Amino acid sequence: MSIDQDYPMSPTQKRVLVIGLVVLGVCFAALFGGFVPGLKPNLTNPSTIVIDGESYYYSAVVLNLPLAFTNHTSPQAFLFHNVSFSLWVTNWGGPSGGLVRGNITEPNGTVSSFVLGEAVMASQNSTLYVTPDHLAAVYWGGGVFGGPRVWLMVLA
């Protein structure tokens, strides 16, 4: 036995069902098609920032903090716009607030290494690293209050 034989619909019921489905479809189209202001899905462009006249996509990531009685972490891998970032912290318990170290691997295989933060050597005091070809960059606020948040950037 089929459902039609168990619960037959009259022609009027079928018309009401079809009209109801059409009205429901029109309502969804009006709400999500942009005809009703403020209800269209927010499809914004990716976040960008300009560094030295070049536009970069960026995203913030949070690094693991060292375990008790250690002052470093294992590398964490991140993939952002086809660029690989490997980041870890060292000297976290130091008076200068630690360092963020890392490697950036570009899609063509080029690897760049960097150190961000307040190192003992003045030549390593930096909060921003940009690869030599300007394809990618990393920013960390550094210092005692730098925290574990790091910004990854890739040329837009």
N, C-alpha and C positions, 0 to 999 in steps of 0.2 A: 504494500500500500504506500502511496506517496503522500506527501504533506498536503498537496492540493486536494486530494480526495478526503483527507481527514478534516481539514479546515478550509473549505472553499471560500474564496473572496468574491464579494459581489462586484459588479462593475463600478459602483460608487466608491467602494473601499479601495479599489485599485487606483482610481483617479485621485483620491485623497492622498494615498501613499506617494504617487508620482509627484503631485503638486508639492507635498511636504518635502520630498527629497530635493526638488528643484529650488524651493525657497531656502532650504538649508545650504545648498551649494552656493546660491547667490550671497547669502550672509557671510559664509567663509571667504568668498572671493572679495567681498567688500571690506571685510576686516583685515585680511592678510594681503590683499592686493594693493593696498595703499590708498584706497578710496576714502577711508576714514582716517583722518590725520592722527598720528601718534600711535597707531596700532600696527604699523608695518614693522616687520622684523628689522632690527638694527644691524645692517651689514656694512660695517665701517671698514676702511682700509687698515692694513696692519700699522702698528705704531712705528713712527720713524723719528729719527733725530739727525741733525746736521752736525758733522764734525769736519772742520777745515774745509768747508764748502761742499762736502760730499754727504749724500743722504744714506742713512743706514736703517735697516729694520732692527728692532731691539726687543729683547725679552729678558725679564728678571728670573734668575734661578736662585735657590737657596742651597748653600753647601752644608754638608754635615759638619757638626762641631766635634772637636776631639773628645774622646772618652776621658774619664777621670784619670789623672796621673800621666796623661800623654799630652804632647803639644803639637800633634800632627794628625792628619787623616789620610785615608787611602784615596787615590784618584777617583773622581766621579766623572762619568762620561755624559755629555750632552750633545745632541745633534740638532742644529738650528739652520734651516735653509741650506741643507746639504754641506754644511761645514761642521766638523767634529771638534768639540772642545773637551779637554780633559783637565779638570781643576782639582786642587787639593790645598789644604792650609798647613802651614808650618809655623813654628815659633809662636803658637797661639798664646802660650802663657807668658810670653816676653813682655817687658815694660812698654814696648812700642806698639803692642796690639796685634802682632802677628803679620804673616805674609800670605798672600794667595799666589800660588804657583800654578803654571799650566802650560799646556801645549795646544796649539790650534792646527788642525789638519785640514787643508783646503781640498776641494774635490780633485784637483790635479795631483795630489800627493805631497805638496809642499807643507813642511811642518815648521812652525815658529814657536819658540819657547819664550816665556815671560815670567816676571816676578812683579807683583803689585803689593804696595804697602810701604812701611817705613823700615827699611833694612838698616843694618849697622853701617853699610857702605852707602855714602850719599848718592852714588851713581844709580842705586837701585830704588831710590825714593820716587814712587810713581803711583798714580791712581788710574791711569789710562794707558792701555797698550793697543797700538794699531799695527797690523802686519805691514811689512815693507811694501807690499803691492796694494795696500789699502782695501783688501777684500773683506777683512774681518777686524773686529776690535773687542776688547774686554774692559769693563770699568768696575772698579771697587773703591768705595769711599776710604777704606783703610783706617789706620789709627786705632786707638783703644775702643772707640765706639763704632767702628766700621761694620760690625755685625757680619752675618753669614750671607747676605744678599749680594749677588754679582750680576751685572748686566752684560749679556752677550749681544753682539752686534754683527750684522752682515750687510755688505753693500747692497743697497736697493737697486 
